[in-house]
Amino acid sequence: MPVDDGLVGAFSNDATTMQSFFKAGIPVWQVISIKELPGVHVDKVCEFSNLPHPEEPSRLHLPTIFTGLSRDPVKYKKIHEFITHSMRWVDPFVLSSPIVKYRADMPLIEANTTKSRYSPYQKKQKIQSGASNHLQDLQHQLLPLIIEPWHLALLAVDANPARCHSCGHPSPKNKKAIPQENQYTFPRPDIIVTLNTEQKVHSYLISWLQLRGPLFARLTILEHLPPNLYHQEWWTVLGMGFLHGDPASRTAAEKRQTEVCKMMDGFMEELPLHTDNAASSAFWHGKNYEALWQEECQEILWELAEVNFHCEFKALHRRATGSNEQNLPIMRCFPDGDHLPGQLDIGAANYGLGDLLWLRRAPYIFAMKKAMRTWEDMPPSLLSEVRTAGWTEKEFLSVEETVANYYCDTFWQYFGHAPVLPWQLMHRTSEDYVPEARLQMTTSRSGVYVDVEELS
């Protein structure tokens, strides 16, 4: 992205900060220590010029967030808290009523409807088999694979609706559907699985790319809560672009346009959704969709899954803790945790939970372990265990499995449907991506991970 000369730049010696400013098109100058100068190549030396003094004082008045010594560590903590507070995004899963927790000794009792009163015969209840109470992992050639521990955790969930808390039960208005606030902020990536033609799959992806920016941006409007949509409603939204050709199809598209306007609750005025994807273009990281490789199409779906996972993890944490406060520990569970959902770097796909090296996955798993200890649903004892001597690979894999299992099972109890889980891309997505720095502790024992957060 070209640099905007009209923007005020910054100086930094941090590689991650440099990368973020560069990708945003903001001028940035790298500060290099004298000992590193022999390895630096200078292309051009320019004269420094002073900018003219502003004639009017700045109209931006910010509160004082810290007063004290410049080297006080508290100063940087206060600056970080202020920045993250300014970059908040709304929680579309907020509930309007308190949660009544499920108890095994109190079976769920559903009231009979008035319709059954006039039925001459009572229909026999179908006995559900054990297989029907398990979630499925849908497959498609464009869908990356769910990271293995999370995949196994998904399949192990006891998906009995009676196990759900009150917020996961069907609403009185529609006894066949879970509440609207439990639905999807963004479409599930596996929405393409049941499409019967390759043309439809590409049309759905093009529709998503056209909606992607505005839908991400709407989460930053704190004064307005965006509506969640049912899976079938997202099907309608993304399927609009496939209706093209004869006048009958255009009429159907206009009807769906009206339906979607109601679903999107006023956001449609800002959304560049076309009713004919055959006559419009979409881009992924500046590249026309028609020129994308299969791996790049997988990246689109990976990002969609990752954004869903971030939003759902944050929402589950709030429900399980009973708190609506901004939780900074949640940001440490992801490589791009300090970023808004629409600002994830595709380079992060090979890091975090998807990293092939367990020592590099460990900081994120242990950050989740720490967050889950605050949940009210009796976390497994292993999540509360602290080992100051460190964790071996075998012990870590057991923690990773426990975290994944606990997350998937708890999500089902609060939301009543399968979570969107993190996926793993098999190809290298970026050569210059630099993950956010993590505090690390070295030990004389090889193959042992010592978690800094456990010792604090």
Backbone torsions as a table, in degrees:
resi	resn	phi	psi	omega
1	MET	NA	130.5	-179.6
2	PRO	-66.2	146.6	-178.7
3	VAL	-78.2	135.4	177.1
4	ASP	-87.3	111.8	-177.2
5	ASP	-66.3	-16.8	-178.9
6	GLY	-83.5	-6.5	-179.7
7	LEU	-88.7	149.9	174.7
8	VAL	-80.4	127.1	-176.9
9	GLY	-93.1	-165.0	-177.4
10	ALA	-151.5	161.8	174.7
11	PHE	-107.8	140.7	-179.6
12	SER	-155.9	149.9	172.6
13	ASN	-114.2	11.0	-178.2
14	ASP	-101.0	127.8	-175.7
15	ALA	-65.0	-38.8	-179.6
16	THR	-65.3	-42.5	178.1
17	THR	-64.0	-42.8	177.9
18	MET	-58.6	-43.7	-178.8
19	GLN	-63.7	-42.9	-179.1
20	SER	-65.1	-44.2	179.7
21	PHE	-65.2	-41.8	-178.4
22	PHE	-63.1	-44.5	-178.8
23	LYS	-68.5	-27.2	178.6
24	ALA	-84.0	-6.3	-179.7
25	GLY	78.0	23.7	-179.4
26	ILE	-100.7	132.9	179.4
27	PRO	-57.7	135.3	179.1
28	VAL	-146.2	139.0	179.3
29	TRP	-116.4	133.1	-177.6
30	GLN	-88.0	128.6	177.1
31	VAL	-93.0	122.0	-175.8
32	ILE	-120.2	136.3	178.2
33	SER	-71.8	158.4	-175.9
34	ILE	-61.7	-36.1	-177.5
35	LYS	-67.9	-15.9	179.7
36	GLU	-94.8	-6.2	-176.0
37	LEU	-60.7	-37.3	-179.5
38	PRO	-58.6	-25.3	-179.8
39	GLY	-98.1	11.9	-177.9
40	VAL	-106.2	132.4	176.9
41	HIS	-102.9	123.8	-179.1
42	VAL	-99.4	117.2	-179.6
43	ASP	-77.2	-40.0	-174.2
44	LYS	-156.9	140.7	176.8
45	VAL	-108.1	120.8	-177.8
46	CYS	-110.7	151.4	177.4
47	GLU	-77.0	142.0	179.7
48	PHE	-81.2	131.4	-179.5
49	SER	-123.2	135.2	179.0
50	ASN	-80.2	138.9	175.5
51	LEU	-77.9	149.2	178.0
52	PRO	-64.0	145.5	179.1
53	HIS	-68.4	138.2	178.3
54	PRO	-65.3	139.4	-179.7
55	GLU	-77.0	-28.2	-179.4
56	GLU	-117.3	146.0	176.6
57	PRO	-66.7	153.5	-178.9
58	SER	-64.2	137.9	178.2
59	ARG	-86.5	-1.3	179.5
60	LEU	-90.8	115.8	-179.1
61	HIS	-115.0	110.8	-179.9
62	LEU	-104.5	148.9	-179.4
63	PRO	-73.0	156.5	174.9
64	THR	-76.2	123.0	-175.9
65	ILE	-105.4	-14.6	179.1
66	PHE	-158.3	139.2	173.9
67	THR	-133.3	121.0	-178.4
68	GLY	163.8	-162.0	-178.1
69	LEU	-70.1	146.3	-176.3
70	SER	-67.5	-26.2	-178.3
71	ARG	-96.1	6.3	-179.9
72	ASP	-68.7	123.5	179.2
73	PRO	-58.6	-25.5	179.6
74	VAL	-62.2	-31.0	-179.2
75	LYS	-59.5	-46.4	-178.0
76	TYR	-69.0	-33.1	176.6
77	LYS	-65.9	-41.5	179.4
78	LYS	-66.9	-38.8	177.8
79	ILE	-63.9	-42.7	180.0
80	HIS	-63.6	-43.4	179.5
81	GLU	-63.5	-39.0	-179.3
82	PHE	-66.6	-41.8	-179.0
83	ILE	-66.2	-46.2	-179.1
84	THR	-66.3	-32.0	176.9
85	HIS	-66.9	-36.2	179.7
86	SER	-73.9	-16.8	-178.0
87	MET	-109.3	30.2	179.2
88	ARG	-68.0	157.7	172.8
89	TRP	-135.7	150.5	-172.4
90	VAL	-69.2	155.3	175.6
91	ASP	-99.9	102.9	-177.2
92	PRO	-72.4	-3.5	-178.7
93	PHE	-102.3	16.1	-177.2
94	VAL	-63.9	141.2	-177.0
95	LEU	-100.5	150.1	179.4
96	SER	-97.7	-7.7	-178.7
97	SER	-136.9	153.5	-179.4
98	PRO	-66.3	157.1	-177.5
99	ILE	-92.0	130.3	172.9
100	VAL	-100.7	117.8	-174.1
101	LYS	-74.0	145.9	176.2
102	TYR	-73.0	140.4	174.6
103	ARG	-129.3	135.0	-176.8
104	ALA	-64.8	-27.2	-178.5
105	ASP	-86.2	2.2	178.0
106	MET	-125.6	88.4	-178.1
107	PRO	-63.1	148.7	179.7
108	LEU	-70.8	125.7	-180.0
109	ILE	-112.9	121.6	179.5
110	GLU	-102.9	131.7	-179.7
111	ALA	-71.4	143.7	177.2
112	ASN	-71.6	141.2	177.4
113	THR	-80.1	162.9	-179.8
114	THR	-66.4	-21.8	-178.8
115	LYS	-66.5	-35.9	-177.7
116	SER	-69.2	-20.4	-178.9
117	ARG	-64.2	-30.8	-176.8
118	TYR	-100.8	5.9	178.2
119	SER	-79.8	128.4	-178.8
120	PRO	-68.3	-26.5	-179.3
121	TYR	-133.0	142.1	175.4
122	GLN	-85.0	129.3	178.2
123	LYS	-73.1	141.8	179.0
124	LYS	-69.0	138.6	178.2
125	GLN	-74.3	131.3	178.0
126	LYS	-79.4	129.1	179.3
127	ILE	-82.8	119.2	-177.9
128	GLN	-79.5	137.0	177.9
129	SER	-79.0	164.5	-179.0
130	GLY	-63.1	-32.2	-177.7
131	ALA	-66.2	-28.7	-177.2
132	SER	-73.1	-15.8	-179.6
133	ASN	-96.2	26.6	177.6
134	HIS	-124.5	146.9	-179.5
135	LEU	-83.1	160.1	-176.9
136	GLN	-116.9	151.9	173.5
137	ASP	-108.0	107.0	-176.9
138	LEU	-78.7	140.2	-175.0
139	GLN	-114.4	147.2	174.8
140	HIS	-159.8	150.7	-176.8
141	GLN	-62.9	-24.8	179.0
142	LEU	-91.2	-9.9	-178.6
143	LEU	-87.6	124.7	172.6
144	PRO	-64.7	168.2	-180.0
145	LEU	-85.0	141.1	173.1
146	ILE	-65.9	139.0	178.5
147	ILE	-54.5	132.8	-165.0
148	GLU	-51.9	-50.1	179.9
149	PRO	-60.6	-35.1	-179.8
150	TRP	-74.6	-33.4	176.6
151	HIS	-63.8	-46.0	178.5
152	LEU	-65.2	-36.3	179.1
153	ALA	-65.6	-38.1	178.2
154	LEU	-61.5	-44.9	-177.3
155	LEU	-70.9	-19.6	-177.2
156	ALA	-89.5	-5.7	-177.1
157	VAL	-67.8	133.2	171.8
158	ASP	-82.9	96.7	-172.7
159	ALA	-87.1	48.7	175.3
160	ASN	-83.7	119.0	-177.8
161	PRO	-56.7	-25.9	-179.5
162	ALA	-67.0	-16.9	-180.0
163	ARG	-81.9	-10.2	-175.9
164	CYS	-73.8	148.3	170.7
165	HIS	-71.1	176.0	-175.4
166	SER	-59.7	-33.0	-178.3
167	CYS	-70.9	-13.9	178.5
168	GLY	-101.1	3.2	179.4
169	HIS	-83.8	154.3	174.9
170	PRO	-58.0	146.4	-179.9
171	SER	-77.6	155.0	178.8
172	PRO	-59.1	-30.4	-178.1
173	LYS	-72.9	-31.7	-179.4
174	ASN	-140.8	98.4	-174.0
175	LYS	-74.6	-4.0	179.8
176	LYS	-102.6	-3.0	-175.3
177	ALA	-131.5	141.9	175.9
178	ILE	-73.4	161.2	-171.9
179	PRO	-58.7	156.5	-178.2
180	GLN	-60.6	-38.3	-177.6
181	GLU	-70.5	-7.2	175.6
182	ASN	-96.6	-0.1	-175.4
183	GLN	-82.6	-157.1	-166.7
184	TYR	-106.4	125.9	174.2
185	THR	-68.9	-35.2	175.7
186	PHE	-130.4	159.3	-179.6
187	PRO	-64.7	148.1	173.7
188	ARG	-67.9	138.4	179.3
189	PRO	-61.3	-31.0	-178.6
190	ASP	-79.2	15.3	176.8
191	ILE	-65.1	-20.3	-177.6
192	ILE	-83.2	-8.7	-171.8
193	VAL	-62.1	-40.9	-174.3
194	THR	-87.7	2.2	177.7
195	LEU	-71.9	133.3	-170.3
196	ASN	-91.7	-5.7	178.0
197	THR	-134.6	151.7	178.3
198	GLU	-66.1	-31.4	178.4
199	GLN	-62.1	-40.9	178.6
200	LYS	-66.6	-40.1	179.6
201	VAL	-58.7	-47.8	-179.5
202	HIS	-67.0	-34.9	178.2
203	SER	-65.2	-39.7	178.3
204	TYR	-65.2	-40.5	179.5
205	LEU	-67.4	-37.5	176.8
206	ILE	-64.4	-42.4	177.8
207	SER	-59.8	-41.5	179.8
208	TRP	-65.1	-42.4	179.7
209	LEU	-62.3	-33.6	178.0
210	GLN	-72.3	-30.3	-179.4
211	LEU	-88.9	-19.6	-167.4
212	ARG	-53.4	-54.5	-177.1
213	GLY	-60.5	-55.4	179.9
214	PRO	-61.1	-36.2	-180.0
215	LEU	-69.1	-36.2	174.4
216	PHE	-66.6	-41.0	-175.9
217	ALA	-67.2	-29.0	-175.9
218	ARG	-67.1	-20.7	177.8
219	LEU	-71.1	-16.0	-179.2
220	THR	-89.7	-3.8	178.4
221	ILE	-87.1	95.5	-171.6
222	LEU	-69.2	-21.0	-176.9
223	GLU	-81.8	-8.1	-175.4
224	HIS	-135.8	131.0	-179.7
225	LEU	-94.4	114.0	-178.8
226	PRO	-68.3	144.1	-179.2
227	PRO	-76.7	140.7	170.3
228	ASN	-81.7	148.9	-179.3
229	LEU	-115.9	148.4	173.4
230	TYR	-69.0	158.7	-179.7
231	HIS	-55.4	-41.6	179.9
232	GLN	-67.6	-32.3	177.7
233	GLU	-69.4	-38.6	174.8
234	TRP	-65.2	-33.5	175.3
235	TRP	-59.3	-42.5	178.7
236	THR	-65.9	-43.1	-178.8
237	VAL	-60.9	-51.5	-176.6
238	LEU	-74.1	-23.5	-179.3
239	GLY	-81.3	-8.9	-179.0
240	MET	-60.9	-38.0	-176.4
241	GLY	-69.2	-13.9	179.7
242	PHE	-84.5	-10.6	-179.2
243	LEU	-85.9	104.2	180.0
244	HIS	-151.5	168.9	177.5
245	GLY	109.0	-112.8	-172.1
246	ASP	-74.8	163.4	-179.1
247	PRO	-58.2	-33.5	179.8
248	ALA	-62.3	-39.3	178.4
249	SER	-66.9	-38.9	179.0
250	ARG	-65.6	-36.3	176.9
251	THR	-64.2	-42.2	177.5
252	ALA	-63.1	-38.5	179.1
253	ALA	-64.4	-39.3	178.7
254	GLU	-64.4	-37.9	177.9
255	LYS	-65.2	-42.4	179.2
256	ARG	-67.7	-34.3	177.2
257	GLN	-59.5	-42.3	178.6
258	THR	-64.0	-42.2	179.5
259	GLU	-63.3	-42.9	-177.5
260	VAL	-68.0	-35.0	176.8
261	CYS	-58.2	-39.5	177.4
262	LYS	-68.1	-40.2	180.0
263	MET	-63.3	-42.0	-173.0
264	MET	-82.8	-2.3	169.6
265	ASP	52.8	50.7	174.6
266	GLY	92.5	-6.6	-179.6
267	PHE	-80.2	-16.1	-173.9
268	MET	-62.7	-24.7	-179.4
269	GLU	-62.6	-25.3	-177.0
270	GLU	-101.1	-2.2	-174.5
271	LEU	-97.0	125.9	-178.8
272	PRO	-83.9	55.1	-178.5
273	LEU	-90.0	125.6	178.7
274	HIS	-98.8	149.5	179.0
275	THR	-86.8	0.3	178.9
276	ASP	-140.4	97.4	-179.3
277	ASN	-72.3	-14.6	177.1
278	ALA	-72.0	-17.9	-177.4
279	ALA	-112.8	12.1	-178.8
280	SER	-135.4	161.0	-177.2
281	SER	-115.6	157.7	175.4
282	ALA	-139.4	153.4	-174.3
283	PHE	-130.2	146.6	175.3
284	TRP	-125.3	109.8	-177.6
285	HIS	54.6	44.2	176.8
286	GLY	81.1	1.5	-178.2
287	LYS	-110.0	132.4	-179.9
288	ASN	-60.9	140.0	-176.8
289	TYR	-58.2	-35.8	-177.7
290	GLU	-62.8	-21.4	-177.6
291	ALA	-100.1	7.0	-176.7
292	LEU	-77.0	144.6	171.4
293	TRP	-81.9	168.0	179.1
294	GLN	-61.8	-37.9	179.1
295	GLU	-62.5	-34.9	179.7
296	GLU	-73.2	-32.1	173.1
297	CYS	-65.6	-35.4	175.4
298	GLN	-64.7	-34.1	178.0
299	GLU	-63.8	-37.0	177.7
300	ILE	-60.0	-46.4	-178.2
301	LEU	-72.8	-31.8	175.9
302	TRP	-62.2	-46.5	179.5
303	GLU	-60.9	-42.2	179.6
304	LEU	-61.3	-41.8	177.7
305	ALA	-66.6	-40.9	-177.5
306	GLU	-66.3	-41.6	178.3
307	VAL	-64.5	-43.4	175.7
308	ASN	-59.1	-43.9	-179.2
309	PHE	-62.5	-43.5	178.2
310	HIS	-60.1	-48.6	-177.9
311	CYS	-64.0	-43.4	-178.1
312	GLU	-70.1	-37.7	178.8
313	PHE	-63.7	-44.4	178.9
314	LYS	-63.6	-42.5	-179.7
315	ALA	-65.5	-41.8	178.8
316	LEU	-64.8	-39.7	178.8
317	HIS	-60.5	-41.4	180.0
318	ARG	-67.0	-40.6	-180.0
319	ARG	-70.5	-41.0	-176.1
320	ALA	-73.2	-23.5	177.7
321	THR	-97.4	-15.4	-177.7
322	GLY	70.3	23.9	-177.9
323	SER	-125.6	141.8	177.2
324	ASN	-107.2	11.7	-179.1
325	GLU	-75.4	158.3	176.9
326	GLN	-68.1	120.9	-175.9
327	ASN	-105.3	101.6	-180.0
328	LEU	-65.2	-32.9	179.2
329	PRO	-58.6	-27.3	179.8
330	ILE	-63.9	-33.0	-178.9
331	MET	-63.4	-25.1	-176.6
332	ARG	-82.3	-1.1	-179.9
333	CYS	-84.0	-7.4	-174.4
334	PHE	-134.8	151.1	178.6
335	PRO	-59.9	-36.7	179.1
336	ASP	-110.1	43.2	-174.7
337	GLY	-64.2	-26.0	179.9
338	ASP	-82.2	-3.7	-176.7
339	HIS	-95.6	156.5	172.3
340	LEU	-71.2	159.8	-176.1
341	PRO	-54.3	-35.8	-178.0
342	GLY	-85.7	6.6	-177.2
343	GLN	-113.7	17.2	-179.5
344	LEU	-67.9	139.5	178.5
345	ASP	-90.2	130.6	-178.5
346	ILE	-63.4	-21.6	176.8
347	GLY	-64.3	-20.8	-179.4
348	ALA	-71.4	-8.7	-177.6
349	ALA	-62.8	-26.9	-179.4
350	ASN	-96.2	10.5	-179.8
351	TYR	-125.1	-173.0	177.8
352	GLY	64.2	-134.2	-178.0
353	LEU	-67.5	-20.9	-178.7
354	GLY	-92.9	3.5	179.9
355	ASP	-68.8	138.3	-178.5
356	LEU	-75.6	-22.6	179.5
357	LEU	-91.7	124.0	-174.1
358	TRP	-65.7	-31.9	179.4
359	LEU	-65.9	-27.4	178.0
360	ARG	-87.6	-20.6	173.3
361	ARG	-77.9	-28.4	-170.3
362	ALA	-54.9	-44.8	-178.3
363	PRO	-57.9	-35.1	-177.9
364	TYR	-77.2	-38.6	177.2
365	ILE	-65.6	-41.5	-179.6
366	PHE	-72.3	-27.2	172.9
367	ALA	-66.5	-39.8	175.3
368	MET	-66.8	-40.2	177.5
369	LYS	-57.3	-43.4	179.9
370	LYS	-66.3	-40.4	179.8
371	ALA	-67.0	-39.8	-176.6
372	MET	-69.4	-21.6	178.3
373	ARG	-64.4	-20.0	-179.3
374	THR	-90.7	-3.2	-179.6
375	TRP	-73.7	149.1	-173.8
376	GLU	-87.6	0.9	-173.3
377	ASP	-98.4	41.7	175.3
378	MET	50.5	73.6	179.0
379	PRO	-60.1	152.9	175.6
380	PRO	-56.7	148.7	-175.5
381	SER	-60.2	-30.0	-178.9
382	LEU	-62.4	-29.7	-178.9
383	LEU	-71.9	-20.4	178.6
384	SER	-94.7	-5.0	-176.9
385	GLU	-77.2	137.4	178.9
386	VAL	-122.3	130.5	179.4
387	ARG	-126.6	101.0	-177.9
388	THR	-67.4	-21.8	178.9
389	ALA	-80.3	-10.6	177.5
390	GLY	106.5	173.5	-176.6
391	TRP	-121.2	133.6	174.9
392	THR	-79.6	172.2	-179.6
393	GLU	-61.4	-43.2	-179.8
394	LYS	-62.9	-41.0	179.2
395	GLU	-67.9	-38.5	178.6
396	PHE	-64.4	-43.8	-179.7
397	LEU	-60.0	-33.6	176.2
398	SER	-67.6	-39.5	176.7
399	VAL	-65.2	-43.4	179.7
400	GLU	-60.1	-43.2	178.6
401	GLU	-64.2	-40.7	179.9
402	THR	-66.3	-42.0	178.6
403	VAL	-61.6	-46.8	-179.1
404	ALA	-63.5	-44.9	-179.7
405	ASN	-63.3	-44.0	-178.2
406	TYR	-65.7	-39.5	179.6
407	TYR	-64.1	-50.6	-176.5
408	CYS	-62.7	-42.3	-178.3
409	ASP	-68.8	-42.4	179.7
410	THR	-67.2	-37.6	178.5
411	PHE	-61.0	-43.4	178.8
412	TRP	-58.9	-41.8	-177.4
413	GLN	-65.6	-32.6	-177.4
414	TYR	-92.1	-25.9	-173.7
415	PHE	-116.7	-21.2	176.1
416	GLY	75.7	12.9	175.1
417	HIS	-149.4	171.7	-176.3
418	ALA	-69.3	140.9	175.8
419	PRO	-77.1	159.4	169.9
420	VAL	-89.3	119.7	-171.1
421	LEU	-105.5	162.9	-179.0
422	PRO	-70.6	142.9	-179.4
423	TRP	-111.3	166.5	-178.6
424	GLN	-125.2	126.0	175.9
425	LEU	-90.7	138.2	-176.8
426	MET	-88.3	-7.1	-179.5
427	HIS	-112.1	159.5	179.2
428	ARG	-75.7	124.3	-174.7
429	THR	-95.1	-24.5	-177.2
430	SER	-156.7	138.4	179.2
431	GLU	-93.0	-19.8	-174.4
432	ASP	-113.3	9.2	-179.9
433	TYR	-70.3	135.5	178.0
434	VAL	-121.0	113.6	-179.7
435	PRO	-68.9	159.3	178.3
436	GLU	-63.4	142.1	-177.2
437	ALA	-66.0	141.2	177.4
438	ARG	-123.2	140.6	176.1
439	LEU	-66.5	132.3	-179.3
440	GLN	-130.3	151.0	178.9
441	MET	-123.5	128.8	179.1
442	THR	-89.1	151.8	179.6
443	THR	-140.7	155.3	-179.5
444	SER	-73.0	-16.2	179.7
445	ARG	-89.0	125.3	179.4
446	SER	-79.5	149.6	178.6
447	GLY	70.7	27.7	179.4
448	VAL	-128.4	134.6	177.9
449	TYR	-107.2	126.1	175.3
450	VAL	-109.2	119.0	-177.2
451	ASP	-85.4	121.8	-178.7
452	VAL	-64.5	-36.4	-177.4
453	GLU	-63.9	-32.0	179.8
454	GLU	-68.5	-27.6	-176.7
455	LEU	-89.4	-8.9	-177.9
456	SER	-89.0	NA	NA
